[in-house]
Amino acid sequence: MRTSLCAHGLGRSLRHLRHTRSLTGVGALNKERPAQAARSAVRRLATVILVGLLVALSELVGALFCLVGLFAAEALFAVAIPVVILERRRAFAAMSRSMELTRTHFWHVLGLIMTASLLSALLNVTLAAALDRWSSSGASSTTIVVAQGLVNTIASLITVPFVSTAIVALYFDLRIRDEAFDVQLAMA
């Protein structure tokens, strides 16, 4: 269970790091060269991994409380990784900042996170059902395992960028709503 939790947190953190940097053009915003942007990402990698593990741990603790805490943790820490990358904060400061941004828009954030998760799950279930239907036609077990790996990869290629984009858009939406971030960008 702990190994699965750590792997889940680590995998999610790395995907969010890669997609947040590419979606926001962090290097372009800070006028970094590609080599500088890569070094910057590597420096934040440990923080992103730590945030991912802490969020996964808080979700586990929340799951122990009748799943209510799971949803609260998902909503409150939804933008922690974009905060690490875009605001260059440490792990606990990023989690605190995420709570600060999401607290007043809890239901909005929870709705977005749940909708993105449900759409991802729907795609995964659809692809799994198609694979199950295909495998019932008498395919060998090796073929089924390979096909299952391909289906999982295809589902991840579609859903991970979608969820990451939704989280980054949420981060900017919260900053615009609470801090008039769009006005700050226009003045810069």
N, C-alpha and C positions, 0 to 999 in steps of 0.2 A: 504493500500500500504506500509506504513512504517513498520507495523508489519510483513508483508510478507518479506520485504527486510531484516529486522533484523533476522527473522527466517532462511532465506536463508543463510545469512552471518554466523550465529551461527552454523548451521548444517554443512556447508561446512568447517568451521574452525575446528570443532571437528573431522570430518572425516579425514581431512588432518593431524591433530595432531596425531591421532591414527596410521594412515598408514605411515606417515613419520618416526615415532619412530620405528615402526616394520620393515619397509623396510630397514632402514639404520642401524639398530642394534645400536642405539645411546648408549645404556647402555653398549654394548660390546666394542664400540670404546673408551668410557671413563672409562672402567673397573668399572662400577657401579653395585652394587648388585640390585636385583629386587626391594627391598623396596626403595633404593636410586633413582632408575630410576622412580618409581611411584611418589615420592616426587618432583623430578625434573620436571616431566610432569605436575603435579598440579601447581607448581610455574609458569610455562609458559602458563598455561591455560588462564589466564586473558589476557595475551599478544596476544595469538593466536586468542582469541575471538575478541579483539580490532582490530587486523589486518584484520580479516575476515569482520568485520563490516565496517572498513574504505575502504577496497577494494570494498565491495558491494556498499557503498555510492559513490565511485568514478565511478563505473560502471553505477550507476543510473544517475549521473551527465553527464557522457559520452553519455548515451542513449538519453539525451535531445538534444545533438548535432548531430542529424541525424545518430545515431548508430556508427559513426566513432570513437567517443571518447570511446564508450563501448569496441571496439576491442583494442584500444590503452591501456586502463586501464587493460584489461585482459592480454595483452602481457607484459606490463611493471611491473605488480605486480604478475606475474605468480609464482615466486619462493619465495614470501615473507614469507610464512609459513615454508618452509624448512629452510630459513635463521633464523627465530625465534628459531627453534628447534635445528638446527645443529651448528649455530654460536652463539647461546644464546644472541641474540640482542633484544632490546626493539622494540615496535611497529613501531615508525617512523624511527628508524635506520634500521629496517628490510625492510621497504618499500623503503627507500633510497638505501639500498644495492641491493634489487631486481631490482630497476631501473638501478643501476650501472651495474649489470650483464647482464641484458636483452637489454639495449639500443643499443649496437653495433650489436646485433643479433636479432633485432626486428622482421624481416620477418621470420626467422627460428623459433623463439618462437611463433609468431602468427600462423604460419602454424601448428606447433605441437599442440597448444591449440585448434585450430579450427578442426583439424583432430580427436583429442581425443573426442571433444564435438560432432562432427558429428557422429562418431561411436557409442557413447553413445545414442544419439538421435535416430539413426537408430534402435538400439536394443529396445529402449523404444517404438518406433512407431510400430515395428514388433510385439512386445508382446501385445500392445494395440489393434492392428488390429486382432490378433488371439483371443483376449478376446472378441472383438466386434462381430466377426464371431460366436464365441461360444454362446454369449449371445443372438444373434438373433434367436437361435434355441428354444427360449421359456423358458429360465431360470427365476426364480423368482428374484425380485429386491434385496432381501437380499443376495442371492447367488451371484449375480453380484457384489455387494459391497464387499463381502468377497473375491471373486476371483480377483477383482481389487486391493485390498490391497495386496494379495499374489503376483500378477504380479508386482506391484510396488516394493515390497520387493525383489523379485528375480532380477528385473532389477537393483536395487541399489546394491545388493550383487555382481553383475557382473561388473557394470560400475564404482562404486566408487573406488575399488582397482585398476582398470585399469587406471583411470585418475590420481589417486594419484601416482601410479608407474611411469607414464609418467612424472609427474611434478618433482618427486625426481630424475629421470634419467636426466631430463633437467637441474636441478640444478647442478648435478655433471658434466654434459657435458659442461655447461657454465664455471664452475670453471676450468675444464681441459683445455678448449680452451683459456681462458683469463689469468689464473694464474699458469698453469702447475701443477695443483693439483695432478695429477697422479705421477709426479716426487717427490712432497713433501711427498706423502704417501709412496712411495718406499724408500725414505731416512729415514723415521721415524722408 
